[in-house]
Amino acid sequence: MTHSSADLPHDPDLDLAPGDAYQARLARVRDAVALRTPDRVPVFGPYQKYVYTYGGLTMRQAMEDYPAARAACHAFQERFRPDLDFGPILAYPSAPMETLGYRAFRWPGNGLPDDAIYQYVEAEYMSADEYDDFVFDPSDFMLRTWAPRQFDGMAGFALPAPWRRFMWSGWMGLNAFASPEMRRTMQVMLTAGEQMEAWWDSQAQYWDETRAKGYPVGFASFDWAPFDIIGDTLRGTTNVLADMRRRPSKLHDALEVATRIFIEYGSAAAGAELPLCWIWIHKATREFMSDAQFREFYWPYLRRGLLALVERGVIPVVYWEADFESRLEVIGDVPPGTMIYHLSATDPVKAHDVLKGTVCLMGSVPNIQLLAGTPDDVRATCRRLIDSIGRDGGYIMDTSVMLDEAREENLAAMIEFTKAYGRYG
């Protein structure tokens, strides 16, 4: 592993003062999103576990040692210099998850080896007969029903009456807060809150440091499609897919609520200097639902949420996982120059043929090539992408999916070649 950038081709951004380089990188990305022609093709992405591997850390160390995680991210940034920086946001903090007794997650040191990436544990956290409870009062359902199922340390929240009944004599039910279970829950929340504060302080420190070096932060919020809020977080995959046939009206009612939650999540990016909201698409693939089901249950709610975010000045980055070729015409119904569509397995040329002039495309460098190919293989792929879908702007170079494993020389080839070959004019 090399922590020197002396062998890299010269990057013109480095001739600028940090503040000017910062503005140049912002403008480059904003131009690509707006379908204008920037000075060159931007290149960046959420490089997940690989950042810490490159920095000499296991994933467990990155999740437990915040200064070490920051140092690894700085080393990665100084070696590869992508246009935007994610920092250590994807090294989730293990201490508060341990304190909370997080059942829905496995992580290194808690069910997984030290250098494995964390995993979500999907289950039925909302039963079919609880749809009405969720729709009627989603906040109450999440607090008193869902949270105790996901977190051992939140069991006490199941005890009080719904907060909506605390008016008039309802406050007399406050004795529930004196119970041993609630006392434990409140102590757990205090401890976990302090642990989270330490993690967020570390994040903020890194953001200040990377901005001072001239690199914008590559995200302002994260979000999940309304259907996936129900499927990932509440019902589970098999149940939510069955619900499309068994209880479609209940699912539609819940999707109305989930759309409002989606807009709340994503709106956190509003007002940011680069208001990118990353939206992960999980259950919309053709393996999970037909095109007709996509048009009925998935796209209308996601589209409504996307338009609401755009109205608030947010730039959605829709992370289309799997192959969406048969749905390109459908998902092209969005305002031109307002969002990014990240491609994972969809043919990028076919996507460009349908979506050019509508959205900025991103991705399509195969992860397997970055791990098992050669630098020449990677450069050839990047050349094809720039020549075919990036020739007039509206394209951002990135991997097909978030990067966990790669050969250093291959990732360097992707970034270096894009900076050299991807210049316009």
C-alpha positions as CSV (number, residue, x, y, z in Angstrom):
1,M,0.0,0.0,0.0
2,T,1.3,3.5,-0.9
3,H,0.3,6.7,0.8
4,S,2.1,8.9,-1.7
5,S,0.5,10.8,-4.5
6,A,3.8,11.8,-6.1
7,D,3.2,9.3,-9.0
8,L,-0.2,10.7,-10.0
9,P,-0.8,12.8,-13.1
10,H,-0.9,16.5,-12.3
11,D,-4.3,17.6,-11.2
12,P,-5.0,21.2,-12.2
13,D,-7.2,21.7,-9.1
14,L,-4.0,21.5,-7.1
15,D,-2.7,24.7,-8.7
16,L,-5.6,26.6,-7.0
17,A,-5.9,27.9,-3.5
18,P,-8.0,25.5,-1.3
19,G,-11.0,27.9,-1.4
20,D,-10.8,28.2,-5.2
21,A,-10.4,24.5,-5.6
22,Y,-13.5,24.0,-3.4
23,Q,-15.6,26.3,-5.6
24,A,-14.2,24.6,-8.8
25,R,-15.3,21.2,-7.5
26,L,-18.7,22.4,-6.5
27,A,-19.2,24.0,-9.9
28,R,-18.1,20.9,-11.7
29,V,-20.7,18.7,-10.0
30,R,-23.5,21.3,-10.2
31,D,-22.8,21.7,-13.9
32,A,-23.0,18.0,-14.5
33,V,-26.3,17.7,-12.6
34,A,-27.8,20.7,-14.5
35,L,-26.7,19.0,-17.8
36,R,-24.3,21.7,-18.6
37,T,-20.8,20.9,-19.8
38,P,-18.3,21.3,-16.9
39,D,-14.6,21.6,-17.3
40,R,-14.3,17.8,-17.0
41,V,-16.2,14.7,-16.0
42,P,-16.5,14.7,-12.2
43,V,-15.4,11.6,-10.4
44,F,-16.4,10.5,-6.9
45,G,-18.5,8.1,-4.9
46,P,-19.3,6.6,-1.6
47,Y,-16.3,4.2,-1.3
48,Q,-17.4,2.2,1.7
49,K,-15.1,-0.4,3.3
50,Y,-12.2,0.1,0.9
51,V,-11.3,3.5,2.5
52,Y,-10.5,1.8,5.7
53,T,-8.7,-1.2,4.1
54,Y,-6.5,1.3,2.3
55,G,-5.9,3.1,5.6
56,G,-4.7,-0.1,7.3
57,L,-7.8,-0.5,9.5
58,T,-10.3,-3.4,9.9
59,M,-13.9,-2.4,9.7
60,R,-14.2,-3.0,13.5
61,Q,-11.4,-0.5,14.1
62,A,-13.0,2.1,11.9
63,M,-16.3,1.7,13.8
64,E,-14.7,2.0,17.2
65,D,-11.7,4.3,16.8
66,Y,-13.0,7.6,15.4
67,P,-9.6,9.4,15.1
68,A,-8.2,6.4,13.3
69,A,-11.2,6.4,10.9
70,R,-10.7,10.1,10.2
71,A,-7.0,9.5,9.5
72,A,-7.8,6.7,7.1
73,C,-10.2,8.9,5.2
74,H,-7.6,11.7,5.0
75,A,-5.0,9.2,3.6
76,F,-7.5,7.9,1.1
77,Q,-8.5,11.5,0.0
78,E,-4.8,12.6,-0.3
79,R,-4.0,9.5,-2.4
80,F,-6.9,9.4,-4.8
81,R,-8.4,12.9,-4.7
82,P,-12.0,12.3,-5.8
83,D,-13.9,15.5,-6.4
84,L,-16.2,15.1,-3.4
85,D,-15.4,13.5,0.0
86,F,-17.6,11.3,2.1
87,G,-15.3,11.0,5.1
88,P,-16.1,8.4,7.8
89,I,-19.9,8.7,7.7
90,L,-20.3,5.0,6.5
91,A,-18.2,3.7,9.5
92,Y,-21.2,3.4,11.7
93,P,-20.5,3.7,15.5
94,S,-20.5,0.4,17.2
95,A,-20.6,1.7,20.8
96,P,-24.2,3.2,20.7
97,M,-25.5,0.2,18.8
98,E,-24.1,-2.1,21.5
99,T,-25.6,0.1,24.2
100,L,-29.0,0.2,22.5
101,G,-29.0,-3.6,21.9
102,Y,-29.6,-3.1,18.2
103,R,-31.3,-6.4,17.0
104,A,-31.7,-5.4,13.4
105,F,-27.9,-5.0,12.8
106,R,-24.9,-7.2,12.8
107,W,-21.5,-5.6,12.8
108,P,-17.8,-6.6,13.4
109,G,-17.4,-7.7,16.9
110,N,-21.2,-8.4,17.2
111,G,-21.9,-11.4,15.1
112,L,-19.5,-10.7,12.3
113,P,-15.7,-11.0,11.9
114,D,-13.5,-7.9,12.6
115,D,-13.1,-7.0,8.9
116,A,-16.6,-7.7,7.6
117,I,-19.0,-5.0,6.5
118,Y,-22.0,-4.6,8.7
119,Q,-25.3,-6.3,7.8
120,Y,-28.9,-5.4,8.3
121,V,-31.1,-8.2,9.8
122,E,-34.4,-8.1,8.0
123,A,-37.5,-9.4,9.8
124,E,-41.2,-8.7,10.2
125,Y,-41.1,-5.6,12.5
126,M,-44.7,-4.7,11.7
127,S,-47.3,-7.4,11.3
128,A,-50.0,-7.3,8.6
129,D,-52.7,-6.4,11.2
130,E,-50.7,-3.4,12.3
131,Y,-50.9,-1.5,9.1
132,D,-53.8,0.6,10.5
133,D,-51.9,1.5,13.6
134,F,-48.9,2.7,11.5
135,V,-51.2,4.8,9.2
136,F,-53.2,6.3,12.0
137,D,-50.2,7.5,14.1
138,P,-46.8,6.5,12.6
139,S,-44.8,8.3,15.3
140,D,-46.6,6.5,18.1
141,F,-46.2,3.2,16.3
142,M,-42.5,3.7,15.7
143,L,-41.9,4.7,19.3
144,R,-44.1,2.3,21.3
145,T,-44.2,-0.8,19.0
146,W,-41.4,-0.7,16.4
147,A,-38.5,0.6,18.6
148,P,-38.8,-2.0,21.3
149,R,-38.8,-4.7,18.7
150,Q,-35.6,-3.3,17.1
151,F,-33.7,-2.3,20.2
152,D,-33.5,-4.2,23.5
153,G,-32.7,-1.0,25.3
154,M,-35.9,0.7,24.2
155,A,-38.3,-1.9,25.8
156,G,-39.6,0.7,28.2
157,F,-41.2,2.8,25.4
158,A,-43.9,0.1,25.1
159,L,-45.3,1.0,28.5
160,P,-46.7,4.6,28.4
161,A,-50.0,5.4,26.8
162,P,-49.9,7.1,23.4
163,W,-48.7,10.7,23.8
164,R,-51.8,11.9,21.9
165,R,-53.8,10.8,25.0
166,F,-51.8,12.9,27.5
167,M,-54.3,15.8,27.4
168,W,-56.6,16.5,30.3
169,S,-56.1,13.7,32.8
170,G,-53.9,11.7,30.5
171,W,-50.8,13.1,32.2
172,M,-51.7,11.0,35.2
173,G,-50.3,8.0,33.3
174,L,-46.8,9.4,33.8
175,N,-46.3,6.7,36.5
176,A,-45.2,4.5,33.6
177,F,-42.0,6.5,33.5
178,A,-41.2,5.4,37.0
179,S,-41.2,1.7,36.1
180,P,-37.9,-0.2,36.2
181,E,-38.1,-0.9,32.5
182,M,-38.6,2.8,31.6
183,R,-35.8,3.8,34.0
184,R,-33.5,1.4,32.2
185,T,-34.6,2.7,28.8
186,M,-34.0,6.3,29.8
187,Q,-30.5,5.5,31.1
188,V,-29.8,3.6,27.9
189,M,-30.9,6.6,25.8
190,L,-28.8,9.0,27.8
191,T,-25.7,6.8,27.4
192,A,-26.3,6.2,23.7
193,G,-27.0,9.8,23.1
194,E,-23.7,10.8,24.6
195,Q,-22.0,8.1,22.5
196,M,-23.7,9.4,19.4
197,E,-22.7,13.0,20.2
198,A,-19.0,11.9,20.3
199,W,-19.4,10.3,16.9
200,W,-21.2,13.3,15.3
201,D,-18.5,15.6,16.8
202,S,-15.9,13.4,15.0
203,Q,-17.8,13.7,11.7
204,A,-18.1,17.4,12.0
205,Q,-14.4,17.7,12.7
206,Y,-13.6,15.7,9.5
207,W,-16.0,17.8,7.4
208,D,-14.3,21.0,8.6
209,E,-10.9,19.5,7.8
210,T,-11.7,18.3,4.3
211,R,-13.4,21.6,3.4
212,A,-10.3,23.4,4.5
213,K,-8.3,21.3,2.1
214,G,-10.7,22.3,-0.8
215,Y,-13.0,19.3,-1.0
216,P,-16.8,19.6,-0.6
217,V,-18.7,17.0,1.4
218,G,-20.4,14.5,-1.0
219,F,-23.7,14.2,0.8
220,A,-26.2,16.3,2.8
221,S,-28.8,13.7,3.6
222,F,-29.7,10.0,3.0
223,D,-33.1,8.6,2.2
224,W,-35.0,5.5,1.2
225,A,-37.8,5.1,-1.3
226,P,-41.3,5.0,0.3
227,F,-41.8,1.3,-0.7
228,D,-38.5,0.4,0.8
229,I,-39.3,2.2,4.0
230,I,-42.2,-0.2,4.4
231,G,-40.4,-3.3,3.0
232,D,-36.9,-2.8,4.6
233,T,-37.9,-1.4,7.9
234,L,-41.4,-2.7,8.7
235,R,-42.7,-5.7,6.8
236,G,-39.7,-7.4,5.3
237,T,-39.1,-8.3,1.7
238,T,-41.3,-11.4,1.3
239,N,-44.2,-9.9,3.3
240,V,-44.3,-6.5,1.4
241,L,-44.1,-8.3,-1.9
242,A,-47.0,-10.5,-0.9
243,D,-48.9,-7.4,0.3
244,M,-49.1,-6.1,-3.2
245,R,-51.5,-8.9,-3.9
246,R,-53.0,-9.8,-0.6
247,R,-53.7,-6.3,0.9
248,P,-53.0,-3.7,-1.8
249,S,-55.2,-1.0,-0.3
250,K,-53.5,-1.3,3.1
251,L,-50.1,-1.0,1.4
252,H,-51.2,2.0,-0.6
253,D,-52.3,3.7,2.6
254,A,-49.0,3.0,4.2
255,L,-47.1,4.3,1.2
256,E,-48.9,7.6,1.5
257,V,-47.5,7.9,5.0
258,A,-44.0,6.6,3.9
259,T,-43.9,9.3,1.2
260,R,-44.3,12.0,3.8
261,I,-41.5,10.4,5.8
262,F,-39.4,10.2,2.7
263,I,-39.8,13.9,2.1
264,E,-38.9,14.6,5.8
265,Y,-35.7,12.6,5.5
266,G,-34.5,14.0,2.3
267,S,-35.4,17.6,3.1
268,A,-32.5,17.7,5.6
269,A,-30.3,18.5,2.6
270,A,-32.2,21.7,1.8
271,G,-30.0,24.7,2.2
272,A,-26.7,22.8,2.0
273,E,-24.0,24.2,-0.2
274,L,-24.2,21.0,-2.2
275,P,-27.6,19.5,-1.3
276,L,-27.1,15.9,-2.5
277,C,-29.6,13.5,-1.0
278,W,-28.6,9.8,-1.7
279,I,-31.6,7.5,-2.1
280,W,-31.0,3.8,-2.1
281,I,-33.3,1.7,-4.3
282,H,-33.7,-1.8,-2.9
283,K,-36.9,-3.6,-3.8
284,A,-37.8,-2.1,-7.2
285,T,-35.9,-4.7,-9.3
286,R,-37.6,-6.8,-11.9
287,E,-36.7,-9.8,-9.7
288,F,-39.0,-8.5,-7.0
289,M,-41.8,-6.9,-8.9
290,S,-43.2,-6.7,-12.4
291,D,-43.2,-3.5,-14.5
292,A,-46.9,-3.1,-13.8
293,Q,-46.4,-3.4,-10.0
294,F,-43.5,-0.9,-10.3
295,R,-45.8,1.6,-12.0
296,E,-48.5,1.1,-9.3
297,F,-46.7,0.6,-6.0
298,Y,-43.2,2.0,-6.4
299,W,-42.7,4.8,-8.9
300,P,-45.7,7.1,-8.1
301,Y,-44.7,7.5,-4.5
302,L,-41.0,7.8,-5.2
303,R,-41.7,10.3,-8.0
304,R,-43.9,12.4,-5.8
305,G,-41.2,12.5,-3.1
306,L,-38.5,13.3,-5.6
307,L,-40.5,16.3,-7.0
308,A,-41.1,17.5,-3.4
309,L,-37.3,17.4,-2.7
310,V,-36.5,19.3,-5.9
311,E,-39.0,22.0,-5.0
312,R,-37.0,22.4,-1.7
313,G,-33.8,22.8,-3.6
314,V,-32.5,19.3,-2.9
315,I,-30.5,17.3,-5.6
316,P,-31.7,13.7,-5.4
317,V,-29.1,11.0,-6.2
318,V,-31.2,8.0,-7.0
319,Y,-29.1,4.8,-6.5
320,W,-30.8,2.4,-9.0
321,E,-29.5,-1.0,-7.9
322,A,-29.9,-3.9,-10.5
323,D,-31.1,-3.6,-14.1
324,F,-33.8,-1.0,-14.9
325,E,-33.7,-1.2,-18.6
326,S,-37.5,-2.0,-19.0
327,R,-38.4,1.0,-16.8
328,L,-36.2,3.7,-18.3
329,E,-39.2,5.4,-20.0
330,V,-41.1,5.4,-16.8
331,I,-38.4,6.8,-14.5
332,G,-37.5,9.5,-17.1
333,D,-40.6,11.4,-16.1
334,V,-38.8,14.0,-13.9
335,P,-37.8,17.6,-14.4
336,P,-34.7,17.9,-16.6
337,G,-31.4,18.8,-14.9
338,T,-32.5,18.4,-11.3
339,M,-31.2,15.0,-10.2
340,I,-28.6,12.2,-10.6
341,Y,-29.4,8.6,-11.6
342,H,-26.7,6.2,-10.4
343,L,-26.5,3.1,-12.6
344,S,-25.5,-0.3,-11.2
345,A,-26.4,-3.0,-13.7
346,T,-28.4,-1.1,-16.3
347,D,-26.7,-0.8,-19.7
348,P,-25.4,2.8,-19.6
349,V,-25.7,3.4,-23.3
350,K,-29.3,2.3,-23.4
351,A,-29.9,4.4,-20.3
352,H,-28.3,7.4,-22.0
353,D,-30.4,6.9,-25.1
354,V,-33.6,7.2,-23.1
355,L,-32.6,9.6,-20.3
356,K,-30.2,12.1,-22.0
357,G,-31.4,15.6,-21.6
358,T,-33.3,14.6,-18.5
359,V,-31.0,13.4,-15.7
360,C,-27.3,13.3,-15.0
361,L,-26.0,9.7,-15.1
362,M,-23.4,8.3,-12.8
363,G,-21.6,5.0,-12.2
364,S,-21.2,1.9,-14.3
365,V,-17.5,1.0,-13.6
366,P,-17.8,-2.6,-12.6
367,N,-16.6,-3.4,-9.1
368,I,-15.3,-6.8,-10.1
369,Q,-13.1,-5.1,-12.7
370,L,-11.6,-2.8,-10.0
371,L,-10.8,-5.9,-7.9
372,A,-9.8,-8.5,-10.5
373,G,-9.0,-6.5,-13.6
374,T,-6.0,-4.4,-14.6
375,P,-5.4,-0.7,-14.9
376,D,-5.7,-1.0,-18.7
377,D,-9.0,-2.7,-18.3
378,V,-10.3,0.1,-16.1
379,R,-9.0,2.8,-18.4
380,A,-10.7,1.2,-21.4
381,T,-14.0,1.1,-19.5
382,C,-13.7,4.7,-18.5
383,R,-12.9,5.7,-22.0
384,R,-16.0,3.9,-23.3
385,L,-18.2,5.6,-20.7
386,I,-16.8,9.1,-21.4
387,D,-17.0,8.6,-25.2
388,S,-20.5,7.2,-25.2
389,I,-22.5,8.8,-22.3
390,G,-20.2,11.5,-21.1
391,R,-19.2,13.2,-24.3
392,D,-21.5,16.2,-23.8
393,G,-21.6,16.5,-20.0
394,G,-24.3,15.1,-17.7
395,Y,-22.2,12.2,-16.5
396,I,-20.3,11.5,-13.3
397,M,-17.7,8.7,-13.1
398,D,-18.2,6.2,-10.3
399,T,-18.2,2.5,-9.5
400,S,-21.3,0.4,-10.1
401,V,-21.9,-0.1,-6.4
402,M,-20.3,1.2,-3.2
403,L,-16.7,0.0,-3.0
404,D,-15.6,-2.5,-0.5
405,E,-12.7,-4.2,-2.3
406,A,-10.3,-3.1,-5.0
407,R,-6.7,-3.0,-6.2
408,E,-5.2,0.3,-5.4
409,E,-3.8,0.7,-8.9
410,N,-7.2,0.1,-10.5
411,L,-9.1,2.7,-8.4
412,A,-6.2,5.1,-9.1
413,A,-6.6,4.4,-12.9
414,M,-10.3,5.1,-12.8
415,I,-9.8,8.5,-11.1
416,E,-6.6,9.6,-12.9
417,F,-7.8,8.6,-16.3
418,T,-11.1,10.5,-15.8
419,K,-9.3,13.6,-14.8
420,A,-7.0,13.5,-17.8
421,Y,-9.2,12.1,-20.6
422,G,-12.5,13.5,-19.3
423,R,-11.7,17.2,-19.9
424,Y,-14.0,19.1,-22.2
425,G,-13.1,21.8,-24.7
